[in-house]
């Protein structure tokens, strides 16, 4: 378990004392990414059985193999040219390992250049150890700015939910933003303030007018910058985003009046966002309608959107599972239980969604991952 230091609380309180209350977005940014004390900044690896949460690549190698099958279709669409796979937020490296393992005896393997974007040296070092068998196929870069023109695909798995978000609330006088204050005898305290940036003011105008006074929600403006940066990088290819989230209609459902922010620690979830900053993960569900719309503005078009279970099942799920298991499996094995976690609603099958956007390819492609279900019209 990561050793917690109250130095981060001191850092936040000093900043508030010197500059006044900070936006929740700034608080979340500090709690997660402070250079020394942030949740993601230390040598501790928060993902996995010994960490605070598990992502899909940790459950079974089938997950990476099925994504590999979709990537292989991308490659065929692009006339089997040299193909770059860029993975952002690669965690422990399991997705890269399973994709490359699946490709290792297939024709596509020779055409692949795999790039991992990782700014944290300790994490990159762990990935390099795991991926040593494929070291000649993979390179590491610190940021998207290190990329030129990409023909291929960019994939992110549970990346966007960790982007710091603005929190706003509808009041009688209009939308107000949540700021974080720090008072000596009360600790962290929320206060209302004016919307901090112009983009937030413009976004507030797009929120359904019928939501009730007191309704609170998050705005992930970082996604807009991110998808715009990808549009500058991709010459021809695809963006695959996997995360938990909702369409716009679901995101602003009347029952979701306190937003989607949650804290994770030691495989337990809570809503105590201000406790132990730097020691627990903070996440907000993705508004996939925003990503769809901002992608269109940047030059992408959406090719498909579906729950994870439908996307994976459409990629020859049974055939691939049998291929990986040598043609036989025990129906009561832990292995099969792990596979079920990827598909069943009580696991990640329904909560996690897959969005694929394209640029420089036909806008009416029928991708195999969406052969069972494609609900991208709900994103409008």
N, C-alpha and C positions, 0 to 999 in steps of 0.2 A: 504494500500500500504506500502511496506517495506520502512523504512526510510534509505536513502542512506548516506553513509559517505565517504568523499574523503580520508579517511585514507587508503583505498585500493590503490588509485592512488599513494599516498605517499609511500606505501609499495613497489609497483612495481618500482617506480622511484628510490627508495633507493637501491633496489636489482640490478637494471640495472647499477646504478652508481658504486656499489661495485664490481659487477661480470661481467659487460659487457652485451650486448644484450642477451635476453633469447629466447628460441624457442617459436613459437606460442603455442605449446603444453603446455609449462610451464605457459604461460600467461593464457590460457584457464583453466588450473588446478587451478591457483590462483583465477581467476575471479569467478569460480564456487564453489571451495571447500576450500578456505582460512578459517581457523578455526573460525575466528571472523567475517570477512566482506564478505566472499564468498556468492554467490547467494543462494546456498543450505544450508548454515550453520546457518542462523538465525531462529527464531521462525516462521517467515512468511511462510505460505503454498502457493507456487506459482501455484498449480494446482487447477482448478475449475473455476466457473463463476466469483468469486471475485479475482482470481489470474491472471496469465499471459497467460495461455493456458489450454485447456481441452484435456484429454486423453479419450480413448474409454470407460473405466469403468464408467466415469462420465456421459455418455449419457443416458444409460438405463441398467437396471438389466439383460436384455436379453443377453448382451455381456458376462457377467460372467456365465450365465446359459448355454450358448452354449459351452463355454470353459469347463464347468463342464461335459457336455455330452462327449466331447473328452477325458477328463481325466477318465471318467467312462470306456470308451473303453480301455484306457491304463491299468486300473485296471483289467479288464477282461483278457487282454492279459497276464498279470502277474499272472494269476490264482487266482485272488481275495485275494492275500496275504495282510498283513499289508502294507499300502501305504502311503508314505511321499510325501507331496506337499511342495516344497520350492519356495517361491516367493521372488524375488529380485526387489528392487525398487517399493515397494508396494504403494507409495504415500499416499493418504488419507485412503486407506484400502478397497475401494469399490469392487475391484475384489475379494478379499478374502471373503468379506461379501456375495457377490452374488453367488460365488461358493459354500460356505458352506450353504447358505440358500437353494439353489437348492438341495443340498445333504441331507438336514436335515431329510427328511422323506423317504430316500432311503437306501438300504442295505449297500451301500458303506460307509455311514457316520461313522459306527462303526469301519471301517478299517483305517480311515484317521488320520494322524498326520500332521497338517499344521504348517509350520515354515516360519516366515517372517525374512528376513535378513535386518536389519535397524541399521545403526551406529549412527543415530541422535536421541538423547533421546526425544526431543520435538516432532518429527514426530511419534516415537513409542508410545508416550503417547496419541496422537490424534487417532492413529490406535486402541489402546487398549480401548478407550472410545467407538468408533464405533462398535468394535467387541466384546463388553462385553457379548452378548448372547452366543458367541462361545468360551469364554475364556478358557474353559476346553479342547478345541481342538487345541488351537494355542499356540505356544511359539515364543519368539523373541530371535534372536542372533545378535551379532554385525558384524560378517563377516563370509565368507565361511570357514575360518580356524577353526571355531567352530563346523563344521559338520564332522562327521565320514563317514560311508558308507551309501549311500541312495539307497533304492529300491522305485521307484516311478517316480516323474517328477519334474523338475525345470522349472519354468516359469518366464519370464521377459517381461514386457510390457513397451515399450518406455524407456528402460534403456540404451542400447548400444549407442544411439545417443547422450548421454550426456557424453560419455567417451572423455577425452581430446585427440585431434588428432594432428599429425604432418601435416604441410602444406608444400608441395614441388612444385617446378615449373621447367619446362623443359627450360633450357637455351642452348645456342650454345655449351657450354663446358660440358653439362650434367645436371643432376638434382641438383638444389640448394634448401636449406631449408629456409623457411621464419622465420626470427628472429624479435623480438620486441625490439626496442630501445626507449629511452625516452629522448627527447631533451627539454631543458628549455622553449624555445619560440615556439616550434612546437608541444609539447606533444608527444603522441605515434607515432612512425614512424617505418615502415617496412624496414628491410634490408635483403639482401641475405647473406647466410653463407653456409658452408659445411654441408652435412648431419650429424646429431648429433650422431647417433647410427648405429652400424653395421647392425642391422636388417633392418633399413631403406635403407641402401645401397643394401641389397639383394632384398628388395621389389621393389626398383626402376627398377631392371633388368627385372621384370615380367610385367611392364607396357607396353602396346602396343607401339612398336617402331615408328608407323606412326603418333602418336599425334604430333601436331605442336609445334614449339618453342613458349614459352610464356604460354603454357598450365599449369594451376594450379589445384592441386587436394589435397585431404586429405588422410592420412594413419592412420587407427585406430589400432595401434599395441596393444592397451589394450585389444581388442577382442581376440587376440591370447592367451594372458596370461589367460584371463577369461575362455575361452573354455577348455584350458589345465587344469585349476584348477577344472572345473566341471568334467572332465574325471577322475580325481583322486578321486572325491567324489562319483560319481554315480557307483554303483555296477551293477544295472540292472534297465533300465528305459529310460526316455525320457527328452529332452530339448526342450521347446517351446519358441521361440523367436518371439515377435511381435514388429515391428518397421516400420518406413518409410525408404525406401531404394531402391536399385537397384541391378541388376545383374552386373557382371564385365563389360559386353559389354555396358550396359546402363550407368554405372558409368563413363566410359571413352569415352562416346560419344563426337564427335567433338564440338557439341554445348554446352557441359557442361565444357567449358574451364576456368571457374572461380571457379570450385568446387561446393560444396553444403552447405557451412557454412552459417548459418542464426542466427539472434538474435531475441528473442521474449520478448515482454513486454506489459502488459495490452492488451492481445489478438491482438496485432499488430506485424507484422513481418518486419524486416529491415535488411540491410546488413552493418550497422554501428557497426562492431564487437568490436571496441575499445572505443565506447562511454559508459560512465557510467558503468565501470567494477564492477561487484558485484550486479548491479541493474537489469540486464537483463540476460535472459537465452541464452546460446550459444549451438547450436546443429549442427551436421553434419549427413547427411544421411548414412545409413549402407550399406556397400558393402557386400551383402549376399553371393557372390561368395567367398569372403575371409573367412567368417564364415564357409561356407561349406567346403572349402579346409583345413582350420586349424582344423576344427572338425575331418575330416578324419585323419589328421596327429596325432591327439590326441587319436584316437580309436573310434570315433563316425562314423556313416554313416547316410546320409540324407535320410529321409523317405518321405518328402514332402515339397513343396514350392508353395505358391499360394497367390494371392491378398486376402486381408481380406474378401471381399464380397463373394468370392468363398468358402473360408474356413468356414465362418459362415453359408452360405446358405446350405452347404453340411451336416450340423449337425441338420437336421430336423428343420430348421428355423421357418417355419409356425406353425408346431405342438407345438414347444416350446413357441412361442409368444402367441398362443391361451391358452396354459396351464397357463402361467403367468398372462394373462389378464382375466382369468375366462371364456374363450370361446367367448368373445365379445369385440369389440373395436370400437371406433369412428374413421373413416378414416381421419377426419380433426383434430384429437386431437394432442396436443403438444407431446404426448407420441409417436405417430406414426412418427412424424417429427424427433424425437430423434433417433428412430430406423433407419430411412432412412439415417441419418448421418453416421451410421455404415457401410452402404452398398453402397450408391451411389458414383460414381466417384468424384463428386464435394465435397463429405464429406471425409470419411476415407476409403471408400471401395476399392479404387484403389491405393492410395498413400501408405497405410499400407500393409505390407506383413507378412505372417506367415511362419516360417521355423521350422520344427520338425526334430530333430536328435535323434537317438537311440543308445543304448549300451547294450549288453547282451541280445538282442532280435533278432528275425528274421529280416534280412535286406530287405526282400521282402514283408513286411506287407502292406496291402492296408487300410490305415486309413480312417475313415469316413469323416474327415475334408477335405480330398483331393479327395472325390468321384466325385465332379463336375469338378475339375481342379487341375492338378498337373504338374507344369512347372519346376520341379527340374533339368531337363536336360539342361535348359538354364543357370544354375549356372556354368557349366563347362567352 
